[in-house]
Amino acid sequence: MNIQLKLTNESLTTITSLLYPIYNTKAVERREKRMLSLCLDVVNKLDSKFRSIKVKTDLFSLKHRVTINLKFHEADALELLLLQEIKNVTNKDVARITQKVIDELNQKLA
């Protein structure tokens, strides 16, 4: 079961930068390692898409939508990650963009 997530370049940039600290996370127990592995897969997928788009982006393509294909469990993990990270966001624009992505994921997962 695949989920197609359509994000603007701005949303992709915001989400990727918000989730970047997960690379510094250490897991101890087996359950934590499994969840961290899944989260790293999702962040790697977003990061690789971000890097490919960053090269092609110019001022006029800022609002174009990027399609990211996620498996159901990856989309679920992304939603959980964003729900966890939105609690620590102080910038209102970042919080708004993040909440918009969470809402879209929630609709597609329901």
C-alpha positions as CSV (number, residue, x, y, z in Angstrom):
1,M,0.0,0.0,0.0
2,N,1.7,3.2,-1.2
3,I,1.0,6.7,-0.2
4,Q,1.7,9.6,-2.6
5,L,2.7,12.7,-0.7
6,K,2.7,15.9,-2.8
7,L,4.8,18.7,-1.2
8,T,5.9,22.1,-2.3
9,N,9.7,22.7,-2.4
10,E,9.3,24.9,0.7
11,S,7.5,22.1,2.6
12,L,10.1,19.6,1.6
13,T,12.9,21.9,2.7
14,T,11.3,22.6,6.0
15,I,10.4,19.0,6.8
16,T,13.9,17.8,5.8
17,S,15.7,20.4,8.0
18,L,13.3,19.7,10.9
19,L,14.0,16.0,10.8
20,Y,17.8,16.3,10.2
21,P,18.7,15.9,13.9
22,I,17.5,12.3,13.8
23,Y,20.9,11.4,12.3
24,N,22.5,12.1,15.7
25,T,20.1,9.8,17.6
26,K,21.4,6.7,19.3
27,A,19.3,3.7,20.1
28,V,20.0,1.2,22.9
29,E,17.2,-1.3,23.0
30,R,16.0,-3.6,20.2
31,R,12.6,-1.8,19.8
32,E,14.3,1.6,19.7
33,K,16.7,0.3,17.0
34,R,13.9,-0.9,14.9
35,M,12.0,2.4,15.1
36,L,15.2,4.4,14.5
37,S,16.0,2.3,11.4
38,L,12.5,3.0,10.0
39,C,12.8,6.7,10.7
40,L,16.3,6.9,9.2
41,D,14.9,5.2,6.0
42,V,12.2,7.8,5.8
43,V,14.5,10.8,6.5
44,N,17.0,9.4,3.9
45,K,14.2,9.2,1.3
46,L,13.2,12.8,2.0
47,D,16.8,14.0,2.1
48,S,17.6,12.4,-1.3
49,K,14.5,13.9,-2.9
50,F,15.5,17.3,-1.3
51,R,19.0,17.1,-2.7
52,S,17.8,16.2,-6.2
53,I,15.3,19.1,-6.2
54,K,17.7,21.6,-4.7
55,V,19.9,21.4,-7.8
56,K,17.0,22.0,-10.2
57,T,15.1,24.7,-8.2
58,D,15.0,28.3,-9.3
59,L,12.9,31.3,-8.3
60,F,10.0,30.4,-10.6
61,S,9.7,26.7,-9.5
62,L,9.4,27.5,-5.8
63,K,5.7,26.6,-5.6
64,H,5.8,23.4,-7.8
65,R,4.8,20.3,-6.1
66,V,7.1,17.3,-5.6
67,T,5.7,13.8,-5.3
68,I,7.2,11.4,-2.8
69,N,6.0,7.8,-2.7
70,L,6.0,6.3,0.7
71,K,4.9,2.9,1.9
72,F,2.2,2.9,4.5
73,H,4.5,2.2,7.5
74,E,6.9,4.9,6.2
75,A,4.1,7.5,6.0
76,D,2.9,6.5,9.5
77,A,6.5,6.9,10.9
78,L,6.8,10.3,9.2
79,E,3.6,11.5,10.7
80,L,4.7,10.3,14.2
81,L,8.1,12.0,13.7
82,L,6.5,15.3,12.7
83,L,4.0,15.1,15.6
84,Q,7.0,14.7,17.9
85,E,9.1,17.5,16.4
86,I,6.3,20.0,16.1
87,K,6.2,20.3,19.9
88,N,9.7,21.9,19.8
89,V,9.2,24.3,17.0
90,T,9.2,28.0,17.9
91,N,9.0,29.5,14.4
92,K,5.3,30.0,13.4
93,D,6.0,29.5,9.7
94,V,7.8,26.2,10.3
95,A,5.0,25.1,12.6
96,R,2.3,26.0,10.0
97,I,4.1,24.1,7.2
98,T,4.7,21.1,9.4
99,Q,1.1,21.0,10.6
100,K,-0.1,21.2,6.9
101,V,2.1,18.1,6.1
102,I,0.8,16.3,9.2
103,D,-2.8,17.0,8.1
104,E,-2.2,15.7,4.6
105,L,-0.5,12.6,6.0
106,N,-3.4,12.0,8.4
107,Q,-6.0,12.2,5.6
108,K,-4.0,9.8,3.4
109,L,-3.5,7.3,6.2
110,A,-7.1,7.3,7.4
